[in-house]
Amino acid sequence: MEISELSLDERLISVLKERGVRRLFPPQAEAVRAGIFEGRHVLLCTATASGKSLLAEVASVKTALEGGMALYAVPLKALAYEKLVHFSHYGNLVKVGVSTGDFDSDDRRLYEYDVVVVTYEKLDSLLRHRPGWLSSVKTVVIDEIHYLGDPKRGAVLESIIAKIKHLGLRAQFIGLSATVGNATEVADWLGARLVVSSWRPVPLREGVYYGGRIYFSDGSHRAVSASGDAEVALAVDVVAEGGQALVFTNSRSSTARLAKAIARAIAAYPTKLINVAETEALAEEILRVSSSKIIGRELAEVVARGVAFHNAGLELEVRRLVEDGFRRGVIKVVVSTTTLAAGVNLPARRVVIADYERFDPVVGREEIPVLEYKQMAGRAGRPGLDAVGEAVIVARSKNEVGYLMERYIKGQVENIKSHILLEPNLRTHVLGAVGGGYAGSIDELVEFFSNTLGYFQSKIAVKSAVLRSKIAAAVEKLAEWGFLERDGDYVYATELGRQVARLYLDPETAARYIDFIKSLKEGNTAAYLYIVLTAPDFPRVRRGRVDKRVVEEVLKALDVEEDEEFEDVVKTVAMLMAWIEEADEDVIFEKFEVAPGDLRVYIDLFDWLGNAAAKLAGIIGEEEHRRRLEVVTARVIYGVREELLELVTTLRGVGRVRARTLYNFGYRTVRDIARASIREIASLPGFGEKLAKSIIEQARQLVETS
């Protein structure tokens, strides 16, 4: 099917042609016949690089050109901003925005945009607020819809779809995934036409590596010319042939270790495999932007030899430099953790799955799902560059070869199973439904949840009665916490409950926060940090001994049991205490094993949960705790002592380091800076004339308006 045959706006056709799209791939043509451009609900389960995302983008832009609004939902912030770049191809045809945070907001400004890229949680939060612009939404794209099977985020997706159905919005659903085992069942639930295809623009060969050979699923095998450990040999072998490799391993430490081993092998190869000038230039840039010089040096060392590691410890800007370097062909091999596979959109000639097991702190070692393997394998093959893509999983013994072949290469992707009717998820989404005005009685809650995949999948003959019983139990618990009130069959959200729903808090976390705030014997920074960090959303710092001074501060303010969980939270408190006392990021990394990327996760979560705890304190009348929680949260966001908050929160271009410099040189307030000369500020370490002029202008405007 030619692009010119499509019933699309000529301007949109022109953009596609400018992008080099002349003819649709077979799965794309099938989706067009299924009605993706006619407003039909469509579930696209097609291989990676088969063009499903392009169709969803075009459908979104088409909706906008026809006067409607499109929402494009993705699972990760990083993917949201990547998608924003994709939409930039459509130039002036549509205005595209992105929204990934601030759950306590209806984001009225979003009405200004034709297409809005959101994370799942942000979209569910927006639907709880029910902004007026929702009636303009005509297309909703759910990217990576296999997340329906995720124990927590899947419930969020179900809640989104149930709300949209409940509102009666005439919005087209487009679901996208490469890996849905029970695609027919999910399509039936959505009322969508199903498009399933294994067609790929670059054919995929899957195999198992053992003893110097790759054994492919078609019965053939080939020797790997390079020597050394499996991952090293497989990577160097493909680079020597002019390709690139993406290696997935099960731990962060393994990414760095393997990257160093591969870099040594590339450097020792008899012939030159990299452009040294390009790799060294990229290495210098990485070192320049890295806030952790320890990690920056470690990464730059391997990048200079054409290899990089990619894990959650790297800050976003560094990750983007690595990804861009790989796309440009400067970096030949990227070693990444399996848990980041969803966020690494980097096709390579060969994908190597070094580990099919990983460690889970709850269950110990566990095998990765087939779905996850297929997601990684799908990255093999660069369209336009590779004739064939190879996905190779490493066997550690001869006996594993056959097992891995059957389990992963020939295995079926797991079915998506709903988790929304499990107690914690159900409580959260019952409160969201009542607090958001979607239901006002037990009957209406039953009706609301009958739109979920969980209800659709239920095999119980009297499932409505069972659902009613589950909902009634959730309502009872929410009423016990003071979030709902029940009058017979009718259910009302209290003011507190409405706020918890708007803040997008887990009700159990909110109840715990309220109990802690009410029971505070005194307020101190460690205690406020401790309260916020008890939310299960936060990862725990487990390195090192418990800081006794922090323990004493927490116990002075709160009556809590000193168990293993307490110790883990206290260690995390100690790490954030170091951060807000302005410790260098390398000091934090060395002491707590918290890298810049990890720190950003803590900061983003604390921005949400710390401010939420402060608002809860205000609602229950604890004004002093509200104010102090806001101060502690601001300190975490900016990583400063309290005296620097005025500078970092009001002046663009002034972060924790420059603010401390200004303060130490006597410029302690905005008024101090407003009175300064450009020459005085420009002479300070880390400042120049341009920045000095900017912050002085900002300071003077602030003083005038105040």
C-alpha positions in Angstrom: 0.0 0.0 0.0 1.4 3.4 -1.1 1.4 6.4 1.3 -0.3 8.4 -1.5 -3.3 6.0 -1.3 -4.2 6.9 2.3 -7.1 9.2 3.0 -4.9 11.6 5.0 -4.4 15.4 4.9 -2.0 16.2 2.1 0.2 18.0 4.6 0.6 14.9 6.6 1.3 12.8 3.5 4.0 15.3 2.6 5.7 15.0 6.1 5.7 11.2 5.8 7.4 11.4 2.4 10.0 13.9 3.8 10.7 11.2 6.4 11.4 8.7 3.6 8.1 6.8 4.0 6.7 5.9 0.6 5.1 2.5 1.1 3.6 0.9 4.2 5.0 -2.3 5.7 2.6 -5.3 5.6 1.5 -5.0 9.3 0.9 -1.2 8.7 -1.3 -1.9 5.7 -3.3 -4.5 7.7 -3.8 -1.9 10.5 -5.1 0.6 7.9 -7.5 -2.0 6.6 -8.6 -2.6 10.3 -9.6 1.1 10.5 -6.8 2.8 12.4 -7.3 6.0 10.4 -11.1 5.7 10.6 -11.4 6.0 14.4 -11.7 2.2 15.0 -10.3 0.8 18.2 -7.2 -1.2 17.2 -4.7 -3.4 19.1 -1.5 -3.7 17.2 0.7 -6.6 18.3 3.5 -6.6 15.8 7.2 -7.0 15.9 9.7 -4.3 16.9 10.5 -1.9 14.0 7.4 -3.0 12.1 6.1 0.6 12.2 3.3 0.5 14.7 4.4 3.6 16.5 4.5 5.6 13.3 0.9 4.7 12.6 -0.1 5.7 16.2 1.7 9.1 15.7 -0.1 9.6 12.3 -3.5 8.7 13.8 -2.8 11.2 16.6 -1.8 14.0 14.2 -4.8 13.2 12.0 -7.1 13.6 15.0 -5.5 17.0 15.7 -5.8 18.2 12.2 -9.5 17.3 12.3 -10.0 19.4 15.5 -9.7 16.8 18.1 -7.1 16.1 20.8 -4.9 13.1 21.2 -3.3 11.6 24.3 -0.3 9.3 23.8 0.5 7.3 27.0 3.9 5.7 27.7 5.2 3.8 30.7 8.4 5.8 31.4 9.4 9.5 31.6 12.4 8.8 29.3 10.1 7.4 26.7 7.7 10.4 27.0 10.5 12.8 26.0 11.8 10.5 23.3 8.2 10.4 21.9 8.2 14.2 22.0 11.2 14.2 19.7 9.4 11.8 17.3 6.4 14.2 17.1 8.8 17.1 16.2 8.9 15.6 12.7 5.4 16.9 12.2 6.6 20.5 12.5 4.0 23.2 12.5 1.1 20.8 11.8 0.3 20.2 15.5 1.3 21.6 18.9 2.7 18.8 21.0 3.1 18.9 24.8 4.4 16.5 27.5 3.2 16.0 31.0 4.8 13.5 33.4 4.5 14.8 36.9 2.6 17.1 39.4 -0.2 14.6 40.1 -2.1 17.2 42.2 -3.1 19.2 39.1 -5.6 19.1 36.3 -3.0 20.8 34.0 -5.5 23.1 32.4 -2.6 24.4 30.2 -2.7 21.1 28.3 -5.8 22.3 26.5 -3.4 24.5 24.4 -1.9 21.3 22.8 -3.2 19.1 20.0 -1.2 16.0 21.2 -0.2 15.4 24.8 2.4 12.7 25.6 1.8 11.4 29.2 3.0 8.7 31.5 0.3 6.2 32.6 0.2 7.6 36.1 -0.1 11.1 34.9 -3.0 10.2 32.6 -4.8 8.4 35.4 -4.2 11.4 37.7 -5.7 13.7 35.0 -8.7 11.6 34.7 -9.3 11.8 38.5 -9.3 15.6 38.2 -11.6 15.4 35.1 -10.4 18.7 33.5 -12.8 20.3 31.1 -10.7 19.6 28.0 -11.3 15.8 28.3 -14.3 16.1 26.1 -12.0 17.2 23.2 -10.0 13.9 23.4 -10.7 11.8 20.3 -7.7 9.4 20.3 -5.9 7.6 23.2 -2.8 5.7 22.4 -1.5 3.2 25.0 2.1 2.3 24.1 3.6 -0.9 25.5 0.2 -2.1 26.5 1.7 -5.4 27.8 2.2 -3.4 31.0 -1.3 -4.5 31.7 0.3 -7.5 33.3 2.5 -5.5 35.6 1.4 -6.0 39.3 1.0 -2.3 40.0 1.1 -0.4 36.7 -1.3 -2.7 35.0 -4.0 -1.7 37.4 -3.3 2.0 36.5 -3.9 1.1 32.8 -7.1 -0.7 33.6 -8.3 2.3 35.7 -7.5 4.6 32.7 -9.6 2.6 30.3 -12.4 2.1 32.8 -12.6 5.9 33.4 -12.6 6.7 29.7 -15.4 4.1 29.1 -17.3 5.4 32.1 -17.1 9.0 30.9 -18.6 7.9 27.5 -15.8 9.7 25.6 -16.0 9.0 21.9 -12.3 8.3 21.9 -10.5 5.8 19.7 -8.2 3.4 21.6 -5.0 2.3 19.9 -2.9 -0.3 21.9 0.7 -1.0 20.9 2.9 -3.9 21.9 5.3 -6.5 20.4 4.5 -9.0 23.1 1.0 -9.9 24.3 0.4 -13.6 24.8 -3.4 -13.4 25.0 -3.8 -10.7 22.4 -7.3 -11.9 21.3 -8.6 -11.7 24.9 -7.2 -8.2 25.4 -8.6 -7.0 22.1 -12.0 -8.4 23.0 -11.9 -6.6 26.3 -11.0 -3.3 24.5 -13.6 -3.9 21.8 -10.7 -3.5 19.4 -9.8 -5.0 16.0 -6.7 -7.1 16.4 -3.6 -6.9 14.1 -1.0 -9.5 14.9 2.1 -10.0 12.8 5.6 -11.4 13.2 6.8 -9.6 10.1 10.0 -7.5 10.5 11.8 -5.2 8.1 15.0 -7.0 9.1 14.7 -10.8 9.5 15.5 -12.1 13.0 17.6 -15.1 13.8 17.5 -16.4 17.4 20.0 -18.7 18.9 21.9 -20.0 21.9 25.6 -19.5 22.4 27.8 -22.2 24.0 31.4 -23.4 23.5 32.3 -20.9 20.8 29.2 -21.5 18.6 25.8 -20.1 18.1 23.1 -22.7 17.7 20.1 -21.2 15.8 16.5 -22.3 16.1 16.4 -23.5 12.4 19.0 -26.2 13.3 22.0 -24.4 11.8 25.0 -23.2 13.7 28.0 -21.0 13.2 31.4 -20.5 14.9 32.2 -17.2 16.6 35.7 -16.0 15.5 36.5 -13.9 18.6 37.7 -15.5 21.7 37.2 -14.9 25.5 34.2 -15.0 27.7 30.9 -15.5 25.9 29.7 -11.9 26.0 33.1 -10.5 25.0 33.4 -13.0 22.1 29.9 -12.3 20.8 30.3 -8.6 21.0 33.8 -8.3 19.4 32.8 -10.9 16.7 30.0 -8.7 15.4 32.0 -5.4 15.7 34.8 -7.0 13.7 32.2 -7.7 10.9 31.1 -4.0 10.9 28.1 -4.3 13.2 27.1 -3.2 16.6 26.1 -5.2 19.7 23.7 -4.6 22.5 24.5 -6.7 25.6 21.9 -7.2 28.4 23.0 -8.4 31.8 21.3 -8.8 35.2 23.1 -6.3 37.4 24.5 -2.8 37.4 28.0 -4.0 38.4 28.0 -6.5 35.5 27.3 -3.7 33.0 30.6 -1.9 34.0 32.6 -5.1 34.3 31.5 -6.5 30.9 32.0 -3.1 29.2 35.6 -3.0 30.5 36.3 -6.5 29.3 34.8 -5.8 25.8 36.7 -2.5 25.6 40.0 -4.3 26.4 39.3 -6.9 23.7 38.4 -4.2 21.1 41.6 -2.3 21.9 43.7 -5.5 21.6 42.0 -6.6 18.3 44.6 -7.0 15.4 42.8 -4.5 13.2 41.3 -1.1 14.1 37.6 -1.4 14.9 36.8 2.2 16.0 37.3 5.8 15.1 39.5 6.9 17.9 39.1 10.7 17.3 35.3 10.3 17.6 35.3 8.0 20.6 37.7 10.2 22.5 35.7 13.3 21.8 32.5 11.6 23.1 34.4 10.4 26.1 35.5 14.0 26.9 31.9 15.2 26.6 30.7 12.5 29.0 33.3 13.4 31.5 32.4 17.1 31.2 28.6 16.6 31.9 28.9 13.8 34.5 28.1 15.1 38.0 29.9 12.1 39.5 33.5 12.2 38.3 34.1 8.7 39.6 31.4 7.2 37.3 32.2 9.7 34.6 35.8 8.6 34.4 34.9 4.9 34.5 32.4 5.4 31.6 34.7 7.7 29.6 37.5 5.2 29.8 35.4 2.5 28.0 33.7 5.0 25.7 37.1 6.1 24.4 37.5 2.5 23.2 34.0 2.3 21.5 32.1 0.7 24.4 29.6 2.0 27.0 27.6 0.8 29.9 24.1 1.9 30.4 22.2 1.6 33.7 19.9 3.4 36.1 22.9 4.9 38.0 23.7 7.2 35.0 22.0 10.6 34.9 19.7 11.2 32.0 22.0 13.5 30.1 24.8 11.0 30.2 22.5 8.2 29.1 21.4 10.3 26.2 25.0 10.9 25.1 25.6 7.1 25.2 22.4 6.4 23.2 23.2 9.1 20.6 26.8 7.9 20.3 25.5 4.4 19.6 23.0 5.6 17.0 25.8 7.5 15.3 28.0 4.4 15.2 30.7 6.0 17.4 30.0 3.5 20.2 30.0 -0.1 18.9 28.8 -1.9 22.0 26.4 -0.9 24.8 26.1 -3.1 27.9 22.8 -2.5 29.7 20.8 -4.0 32.6 17.8 -6.2 31.6 15.6 -4.0 33.7 16.3 -1.0 31.4 15.5 -2.9 28.3 12.1 -1.2 27.9 13.8 2.2 27.9 16.6 1.4 25.6 15.4 2.0 22.0 18.7 1.1 20.3 18.6 -1.4 17.5 21.8 -3.4 17.0 22.9 -6.1 14.6 23.4 -8.5 17.5 21.6 -8.5 20.8 23.2 -10.7 23.5 21.2 -11.8 26.5 24.0 -12.6 28.9 21.8 -13.7 31.9 18.3 -15.2 31.9 18.2 -15.1 35.7 18.3 -12.2 38.1 18.1 -11.6 41.8 14.9 -10.5 43.4 15.2 -9.4 47.1 11.9 -11.2 47.9 12.1 -14.5 46.0 15.9 -14.8 45.4 17.1 -15.8 41.9 14.3 -16.0 39.3 14.2 -16.5 35.5 13.2 -13.5 33.4 9.8 -13.9 31.6 9.6 -14.9 28.0 8.0 -11.5 27.3 11.1 -9.8 28.6 13.4 -11.9 26.5 11.3 -11.2 23.4 11.4 -7.5 24.1 15.2 -7.6 24.2 15.5 -9.9 21.2 13.3 -7.6 19.2 16.0 -4.9 19.2 18.2 -7.0 16.9 18.6 -5.7 13.3 19.0 -2.1 12.2 16.6 -1.3 9.4 18.6 -0.1 6.3 21.9 -1.2 7.7 21.6 -4.9 8.5 20.5 -7.8 6.3 19.7 -9.9 9.3 19.5 -9.3 13.1 20.7 -11.8 15.6 19.4 -12.4 19.2 21.7 -14.7 21.1 21.1 -16.0 24.7 24.2 -17.3 26.5 24.2 -20.9 27.9 26.6 -21.6 30.8 26.5 -25.4 30.3 25.8 -27.8 27.5 22.6 -29.0 29.2 21.3 -25.4 29.1 21.4 -25.1 25.3 18.3 -27.2 24.7 16.5 -25.7 27.7 17.0 -22.1 26.6 16.0 -23.0 23.1 12.7 -24.4 24.2 12.0 -22.0 27.1 12.8 -18.7 25.4 13.4 -19.0 21.6 10.6 -21.3 20.9 8.6 -20.4 24.0 5.3 -18.6 24.0 5.0 -15.1 25.6 3.1 -15.2 28.9 -0.6 -14.2 29.0 -1.4 -10.8 30.5 -3.2 -11.3 33.8 -5.0 -8.5 35.6 -4.0 -7.4 39.1 -6.6 -4.7 39.7 -8.9 -6.7 41.9 -6.1 -7.5 44.4 -6.7 -5.8 47.7 -4.1 -2.9 47.6 -4.8 -2.1 44.0 -8.5 -2.3 44.5 -8.4 0.1 47.5 -6.4 2.6 45.5 -8.7 2.6 42.5 -11.9 2.5 44.5 -10.8 5.7 46.2 -9.8 7.2 42.8 -13.2 6.3 41.4 -15.2 7.8 44.3 -12.9 10.8 44.8 -12.9 11.5 41.1 -16.7 11.4 40.9 -17.0 8.2 38.8 -19.1 6.3 41.4 -21.2 7.2 44.4 -22.5 3.9 45.5 -21.5 0.2 45.8 -23.6 -0.5 42.7 -21.9 2.2 40.7 -18.5 0.9 41.9 -19.4 -2.6 40.7 -20.4 -1.1 37.3 -17.2 0.9 37.1 -15.0 -2.1 37.8 -17.0 -4.3 35.5 -15.1 -2.3 32.7 -11.8 -3.7 33.9 -9.8 -6.5 32.4 -9.8 -8.2 35.9 -13.6 -8.5 35.7 -13.5 -9.5 32.1 -11.0 -12.3 32.9 -12.9 -13.6 35.9 -14.1 -17.2 35.5 -16.4 -17.1 38.6 -20.0 -17.8 37.7 -21.3 -15.2 40.2 -18.5 -12.8 39.6 -20.7 -9.7 40.2 -21.4 -10.9 43.7 -17.8 -11.6 44.3 -16.8 -8.2 42.9 -19.4 -6.5 45.1 -17.9 -8.3 48.2 -14.4 -7.2 47.3 -15.4 -3.6 46.8 -17.4 -3.5 50.0 -14.3 -4.7 51.9 -12.2 -2.0 50.3 -14.8 0.6 51.1 -14.8 -0.5 54.7 -11.0 -0.2 55.0 -11.0 3.2 53.3 -13.8 4.4 55.7 -11.7 3.2 58.7 -8.9 5.4 57.5 -11.3 8.4 57.2 -11.2 8.6 53.4 -14.7 7.4 52.6 -18.1 7.6 54.4 -20.8 5.0 53.7 -24.5 5.5 54.1 -26.2 2.2 53.2 -25.3 1.6 49.6 -24.1 5.1 49.0 -20.4 6.0 49.3 -19.0 9.5 49.7 -15.4 10.7 49.7 -14.4 12.9 52.7 -12.4 16.1 52.0 -9.4 14.1 53.2 -10.2 11.2 50.8 -10.7 13.6 47.9 -7.3 15.1 48.6 -5.6 11.6 48.8 -7.2 10.7 45.5 -6.1 14.0 43.9 -2.6 13.6 45.3 -2.4 10.2 43.6 -1.4 8.6 46.9 -1.7 4.9 47.8 -4.4 5.1 50.6 -2.3 2.9 52.9 0.7 5.2 52.5 -1.5 8.3 53.1 -3.0 6.7 56.3 0.5 6.0 57.5 1.7 9.5 56.8 -1.3 11.0 58.7 -0.7 8.7 61.7 3.0 9.6 61.8 2.3 13.4 61.6 -0.4 13.2 64.3 2.0 11.3 66.6 5.1 13.5 66.2 6.5 14.4 69.6 8.8 17.0 68.0 9.6 18.0 64.4 13.1 17.5 63.1 14.6 17.0 59.7 15.5 13.3 60.1 11.9 12.5 61.3 10.3 14.3 58.4 12.6 12.5 56.0 11.8 9.2 57.7 8.0 9.7 57.4 8.1 10.4 53.7 10.6 7.6 53.0 8.3 5.0 54.5 6.3 4.9 51.3 7.1 1.6 49.4 7.7 3.6 46.2 11.2 4.5 47.5 14.1 2.1 46.9 16.0 1.4 50.1 19.7 2.2 50.8 21.2 -1.0 52.2 24.9 -0.2 52.2 26.8 0.6 55.4 26.0 0.7 59.1 23.0 2.5 60.6 23.9 6.1 61.6 23.2 6.2 65.4 22.7 10.0 65.3 20.0 9.7 62.7 18.3 6.9 64.7 18.3 9.1 67.8 16.7 12.0 65.9 14.0 9.8 64.5 13.3 8.1 67.8 13.1 11.4 69.6 10.2 12.3 67.3 8.4 9.0 66.6 7.5 5.8 68.5 8.6 3.2 65.9 9.9 -0.3 66.1 13.6 -0.8 65.4 13.3 -3.7 63.0 15.0 -4.5 59.6 12.7 -2.2 57.7 13.4 0.6 60.2 17.1 0.2 59.6 16.8 0.3 55.8 14.6 3.5 56.0 17.1 5.1 58.4 20.0 4.3 56.0 18.0 6.0 53.3 17.4 9.0 55.6 21.1 9.3 56.2 21.8 9.4 52.5 19.3 12.2 51.9 20.6 14.0 55.0 24.0 14.0 53.3 22.5 15.3 50.1 20.6 18.2 51.8 23.7 19.1 53.8 25.4 19.7 50.3 27.6 16.6 50.3 29.3 16.1 46.9 27.6 13.4 44.7 30.8 11.4 44.6 30.8 11.3 48.4 27.2 10.0 48.4 28.1 7.4 45.8 31.1 6.1 47.7 29.4 6.0 51.0 25.9 4.8 50.0 26.3 3.4 46.5 23.7 5.8 45.3 24.7 7.1 41.9 23.5 10.3 40.2 20.7 8.5 38.3 19.5 6.9 41.5 19.6 10.2 43.3 17.4 11.7 40.6 14.8 8.9 41.3 14.8 9.8 45.0 14.4 13.5 44.2 11.6 13.0 41.8 9.7 10.7 44.2 10.3 13.1 47.1 9.0 16.0 45.1 5.7 14.2 44.8 5.5 12.4 48.1 7.1 15.1 50.3 4.7 17.7 49.0 1.8 15.3 49.3 2.7 14.6 53.0 2.9 18.4 53.6 -0.6 18.9 52.1 -2.0 16.1 54.2 -0.5 17.8 57.3 -2.3 21.0 56.3 -5.6 19.2 55.8 -5.5 17.7 59.3 -4.6 21.1 60.9 -0.9 20.5 61.5 0.2 23.8 60.0 3.7 23.8 61.6 4.4 20.3 60.3 3.0 21.3 56.9 5.4 24.2 56.6 8.4 22.3 57.8 7.7 19.3 55.5 7.5 21.8 52.6 11.0 23.2 53.6 12.5 19.7 53.9 11.0 18.7 50.5 12.4 21.8 48.8 15.8 21.0 50.3 15.7 17.5 48.9 14.7 18.8 45.5 17.6 21.2 45.3 20.1 19.4 47.6 20.8 22.4 49.8 20.8 23.7 53.4 17.8 25.9 54.3 19.7 29.2 53.9 20.1 28.6 50.1 16.5 28.0 49.3 15.7 31.6 48.3 18.5 31.6 45.8 17.9 28.2 44.2 14.1 28.5 44.0 14.0 32.0 42.5 17.0 32.3 40.1 17.3 30.4 36.9 20.8 29.1 36.3 21.7 28.9 40.0 21.9 25.4 41.4 23.3 24.1 44.7 27.0 24.8 43.8 26.6 28.3 42.4 24.2 29.2 45.2 26.8 28.2 47.8 29.4 30.3 46.1 27.1 33.3 46.1 26.2 32.8 49.7 29.8 32.4 50.8 30.8 35.6 49.0 28.1 37.6 50.8 25.3 37.5 48.3 22.8 35.8 50.5 19.5 37.1 49.3 17.9 38.2 46.0 18.2 41.8 47.2 22.0 41.4 47.7 22.3 40.2 44.1 20.0 42.9 42.7 22.4 45.5 44.3 25.5 43.8 42.8 27.3 44.8 39.6 27.8 42.4 36.7 31.6 42.6 37.2 31.3 41.5 40.8 29.2 38.4 40.1 31.1 37.5 36.9 34.3 37.4 38.9 33.0 34.6 41.2 34.1 30.9 40.6 31.7 29.2 38.2 30.2 32.4 36.8 30.8 34.5 33.7 29.5 37.8 32.3 26.5 36.3 30.5 25.2 34.3 33.6 26.0 37.3 35.9 23.9 39.6 33.7 21.0 37.1 33.7 20.8 36.5 37.4 21.1 40.2 38.2 18.3 41.0 35.8 16.2 38.3 37.4 17.0 39.6 40.9 16.1 43.2 40.0 12.8 42.1 38.5 11.9 40.1 41.6 12.8 43.0 43.9 10.7 45.4 41.8 7.6 43.1 41.7 7.9 42.4 45.4 
